[in-house]
């Protein structure tokens, strides 16, 4: 997620303004917060008595919610002004893409090692649904804070 933050920090302004933000605006605080939140979501997921519900929590908050939050922090820190709808669509697509990449890596590791990530295909679909739920919760919280100005 921290790498995604850096990529999104430069990508979002480029996509919507065709400008590159100053790298001095990269926030060490945002990166540390993302790393801490990711680590905390793994720790909290392990506290669930049921592996099933721990995995749901991990994909909802450590996946969808945190990926959307990462997009929000990158947008805020890059000081780009985009419409809320643009931010929502891009961030939602990023969440979906990261979730799919994660599931593909799980599939590859599952089929090339002795590590079992999912007993059935339903686990993969539940993971992807949880990513979407996490993104929607984050969208309700963070999207209203996106700033847009026509007069730049």
Order of alpha helices (4+ residues) and beta strands (2+ residues): alpha-alpha-alpha-alpha-alpha-alpha
